[in-house]
């Protein structure tokens, strides 16, 4: 499935996807894989994911969530939730309301995840 098909009917999510791709493109090469549940940004392994919380929640706080995989916990009020699914892997879930929220701070977190994903 193509990312545009996954995001069909979700214009805010599509604009966020395009902004994330543009920002990541400045860091180097990466792959994009789309499944029924998410869009994964990958190098040797996945480092960031876009997904639609409306697929799972009746009243989501945003149209799209950007999840960033880091090797440490980042404490920021911007994250909706931070979980540790593995010993050296923290998932940071950021509700995104528009492409302008993919700012320099978010790009720093994405760059850290990008480098860690090898």
N, C-alpha and C positions, 0 to 999 in steps of 0.2 A: 504494500500500500504506500502511496506517496504521501508526504506530509500534508499537502494541500487537500487531499481527499480526507485525511483524518481530521483536519481542522475545518472542513466544509461546514458553513453555517455559524462559524465562530470567528467573526472578523477581527476582534481584539486579539484573540489567540494567534491568528495568522500574522498579524502585524508584530506581535511579540516574537514569534518564531523567526520572522525575517530579520528583526533587530538582533536577536541572539546569533543567528548565522553570520550577520555582518560583523558583529563584534568578535566572534570566534575566528572568522576568516583572517583578521588582523594578527592572530596568534600563530597561525600555521594550519596545516591540513588536519582534517578530521572526517569521520564518516557519520552519516545520519541513517539510522534504522528506525522504521516506523512499524509498530505492531498495532493490534486492536486497542491497546490501552495507553500507549505513550509514544513519544518521539525520543529516541535516545541519541545523544551526541557521544561519539566514541573515538578513541585512539586505540591503544592495545586493549583497553577496557572502557566501559562507560564512565563518564564523568559528570554528565548533566542530562536531565530529562524534563521534557515538557509533557504535561498531562492535563486532562480536563476533569476537574473535580465534580462537575455535574453528572459524570458517568457513575459516580459513587455516592454522592450526597444530594439530598433533596434541596437544601438551601446553601449552596457553596458561597464562600466569601468573595470569590473572584471567578472569572471565566477560565483562567488558566493558572497553573502552578508550575514554577520552575524549581526542580529539585537538583541540588548541587552536592556531589560526593566529595568530601574532604577527609583528610587524615587526622583532623582535629575538630573539636567543637568550637564553633564561632558563636559568641553570645552577641546577639543583635535583636533589637525589638522588631526588626523588619521580618524576621522569620516567623511564620505561623507555627512551625513545629520543627524540632531538631531531635533526631533519633539516632541511636547507635546500633545498626543491625549486625555489625561485626567488630572484632577487637580494634582494628585500626581504620574504621570506616564510619564516618558520621554523615548522615543525610540531612541536609538543610532545606526545608520546604518554604518557598517564598511565593505568596499569592501575588500575582502580577495583574495590574489593572490597565496597563497600556505600555507601549514600547518605550516611553520616556522613563519608565522605572528600571530599565536595563541601563543604569548609570555607571559611573566610574567605580563605585563601591562594588556593585554586582559583578562588573567585569574583573575586578581584582580577585574575587572569589572564583569566578569562572577560570581565570588564568591559573590560579593555584591548582584547581581541579584538573585542568587541561595538562599541566606539567606532570602532575602526579599520575595521570593515566598513561603516560609514556608514549 
